[in-house]
Amino acid sequence: RLVADQDATGGGNIVLNAALSARTGSVRLSGVNVSGSATGTLTTTGGSGQDGGNVTVEATGSILLAAPIVASGGTAAPGTAGRAGGNVTLSGTSVSTAAITTNGTAAAGAGLA
């Protein structure tokens, strides 16, 4: 979790200039304004047999992300159903992002869907 206004004084912007990723976890960003360059991809990937992590971006002002958000499920364990991609939640006065992709994964066994 990355919080720009940790001291609760009402200020604090987040600017992503590099990729931010989590394996078997979630990504949460919170600030007045949240922005990111074309290299500031937000990615979560579930571990083996786990759903993808959630991505939450909250701003009291604007969200402007020039890179995609990707939340993917992990590989299904043998003999189990596929895994779901993570949820993506964006909350701000104006919101813009390059793309949002959330992918599940296929089952790993006969007769599983």
C-alpha positions as CSV (number, residue, x, y, z in Angstrom):
1,R,0.0,0.0,0.0
2,L,1.4,3.4,-1.0
3,V,-0.2,6.4,0.6
4,A,1.0,9.9,-0.5
5,D,-0.8,11.8,2.4
6,Q,0.5,9.7,5.3
7,D,0.4,12.6,7.7
8,A,-3.2,13.5,6.8
9,T,-2.4,17.1,6.1
10,G,-4.4,17.1,2.8
11,G,-1.4,17.0,0.4
12,G,0.5,14.4,-1.5
13,N,0.7,13.2,-5.1
14,I,1.8,9.9,-6.4
15,V,3.8,9.8,-9.7
16,L,4.7,6.3,-11.1
17,N,7.7,6.3,-13.4
18,A,8.4,2.6,-13.2
19,A,6.4,-0.6,-13.1
20,L,4.8,-1.7,-9.8
21,S,3.8,-5.3,-9.4
22,A,2.7,-7.8,-6.8
23,R,2.7,-11.6,-6.9
24,T,0.0,-13.2,-4.7
25,G,-0.8,-9.7,-3.3
26,S,-2.7,-6.5,-4.1
27,V,-1.6,-3.0,-5.1
28,R,-3.3,0.0,-3.5
29,L,-2.4,3.6,-4.2
30,S,-3.9,6.6,-2.4
31,G,-3.2,10.3,-2.8
32,V,-4.5,13.7,-3.9
33,N,-3.6,13.1,-7.5
34,V,-2.2,9.8,-8.9
35,S,-0.4,9.8,-12.3
36,G,2.0,7.5,-14.1
37,S,4.1,7.5,-17.2
38,A,4.0,4.9,-20.0
39,T,6.4,2.7,-18.0
40,G,4.3,2.8,-14.8
41,T,2.4,-0.4,-15.4
42,L,0.4,-1.8,-12.4
43,T,0.4,-5.6,-12.4
44,T,-0.8,-8.3,-10.0
45,T,-0.5,-12.0,-10.6
46,G,-1.8,-14.8,-8.5
47,G,0.5,-17.5,-7.4
48,S,0.0,-21.2,-8.3
49,G,-3.6,-22.0,-7.4
50,Q,-4.5,-18.4,-6.4
51,D,-6.7,-15.7,-7.8
52,G,-5.1,-12.5,-9.0
53,G,-4.6,-9.6,-6.6
54,N,-6.8,-6.6,-6.6
55,V,-5.7,-3.1,-7.9
56,T,-7.1,-0.1,-6.1
57,V,-6.3,3.5,-7.0
58,E,-7.9,6.3,-5.0
59,A,-7.5,10.0,-5.5
60,T,-9.3,13.0,-4.1
61,G,-8.3,14.7,-7.3
62,S,-7.4,13.1,-10.7
63,I,-6.1,9.7,-11.8
64,L,-4.0,9.8,-15.0
65,L,-2.2,6.5,-15.8
66,A,-0.5,6.3,-19.2
67,A,0.3,2.6,-18.8
68,P,-2.0,-0.4,-18.5
69,I,-3.4,-2.1,-15.4
70,V,-3.2,-5.9,-15.5
71,A,-4.7,-8.3,-12.8
72,S,-4.2,-12.0,-13.7
73,G,-5.1,-15.2,-12.0
74,G,-2.3,-17.7,-11.2
75,T,-1.9,-21.1,-12.8
76,A,-4.5,-23.6,-11.6
77,A,-3.1,-26.4,-9.5
78,P,-3.5,-29.9,-11.0
79,G,-7.1,-31.2,-10.8
80,T,-8.5,-27.8,-9.9
81,A,-10.7,-25.1,-11.5
82,G,-9.1,-22.1,-13.1
83,R,-8.3,-19.0,-11.1
84,A,-10.0,-15.6,-11.4
85,G,-8.2,-12.3,-12.3
86,G,-8.2,-9.6,-9.7
87,N,-10.6,-6.7,-9.3
88,V,-9.7,-3.2,-10.5
89,T,-11.2,-0.2,-8.7
90,L,-10.4,3.4,-9.7
91,S,-11.9,6.3,-7.8
92,G,-11.1,10.0,-8.5
93,T,-12.7,13.3,-9.7
94,S,-11.5,12.4,-13.2
95,V,-10.0,9.0,-14.2
96,S,-8.0,8.1,-17.3
97,T,-5.9,5.0,-17.9
98,A,-4.3,3.4,-21.0
99,A,-6.1,0.0,-20.5
100,I,-7.5,-2.4,-17.9
101,T,-7.1,-6.1,-18.3
102,T,-8.2,-8.8,-15.9
103,N,-7.6,-12.4,-16.9
104,G,-8.6,-15.7,-15.4
105,T,-6.7,-18.9,-16.1
106,A,-7.8,-22.2,-17.4
107,A,-8.6,-25.3,-15.3
108,A,-6.0,-28.0,-14.9
109,G,-7.8,-31.3,-15.2
110,A,-10.4,-33.3,-17.2
111,G,-14.0,-32.2,-16.7
112,L,-13.2,-28.9,-15.1
113,A,-14.4,-25.6,-16.5
